[in-house]
Structures are given as C-alpha cells and as structure tokens.
Amino acid sequence: MSVAKALVQLECYLNMLDIPVTVRELYERAYRHRRGEHYDDRWLNHLRENPEVAGALDEPFTSDSIVETLMRTGHEPIVRAVMKEVRHRDIQFHQVYMIGTPRRY
C-alpha cells in the first residue's frame, strides 16, 4: 500500500514540475531489463482503484518521504531511475511540502 501511495505522489510531483516522464516509464526503466520476460506493469493501471491509494494526495508528502518509502520497501531501482532523469534534465529542486494540491487527473 505504501509503495502504491508513493507512486501516486511521485506522479503528482512529476506533473507539478512539468517533467515529461511518467511513473510507468520510470518503472519500466527500473525493472524491464531486470525482470525480463517476467516484467509486468499492468498493476500500475489499478493504483487509484483502492480508496486508500486514491487518497494519497490528500496526505502531506515530500519528495523525501516518497524516496524514503521507495527505498525502505526495496524499490531503489525506481529512485535511481528518477535521479537519472533529474540529472539528465539538469533539474534543481528543493524540498517542498505539498498540502491540498489540485488534482489534474
């Protein structure tokens, strides 16, 4: 549940910063080669079907809390994919505490 929430929050960050990459693309970069023929990202289609996950944007979160959750739950490859994208785009950012952000989806 915490990973699903973190991914919804990460998607929000990407949208708010107008970064033209999706969580699905980052997930694919992180796991397609590693999992080979066992790679499956269809579960990402259903993130918001769970009411608890759908409410993830109503909870306070930071980029640090997203990264911490992903690292704690063994999803370091996603964090590495995010950091690679940030470096590639030469994006500089500071910690931002987001509360009650408008939803764009």
FENVEN-V710512 format. One record per backbone hydrogen bond with DSSP energy under -1.0 kcal/mol. CO is the residue of the C=O (numbers start at 1). NH is the residue of the N-H. E is the energy in kcal/mol with one decimal. If there is no record, write none. Layout:
co=[CO/CO]
nh=[NH/NH]
e=[E/E]
This chain:
co=[1/2/3/4/5/6/7/8/9/10/11/12/13/14/15/19/22/23/24/25/26/27/28/31/32/35/36/41/42/43/44/46/50/51/53/55/61/62/63/64/65/66/67/68/69/70/71/75/76/77/78/79/80/81/82/83/84/85/86/87/98]
nh=[5/6/7/8/9/10/11/12/13/14/15/16/17/19/18/21/26/27/28/29/30/31/32/35/36/38/39/44/45/46/47/49/54/55/56/58/98/66/67/68/69/70/71/72/73/75/74/79/80/81/82/83/84/85/86/87/88/89/91/90/61]
e=[-2.4/-2.3/-2.4/-2.0/-2.5/-2.6/-2.4/-1.8/-2.2/-2.7/-2.3/-3.0/-2.3/-2.7/-1.2/-2.3/-2.2/-2.9/-2.4/-2.5/-2.1/-2.2/-2.6/-2.9/-1.6/-2.4/-1.9/-1.7/-1.6/-1.4/-1.1/-1.4/-2.8/-1.4/-2.1/-1.6/-1.8/-2.0/-2.4/-2.9/-2.1/-2.4/-2.8/-2.7/-1.7/-3.3/-1.5/-1.4/-2.8/-2.0/-2.4/-2.8/-2.4/-1.9/-2.6/-2.6/-2.6/-2.1/-2.4/-1.2/-1.0]
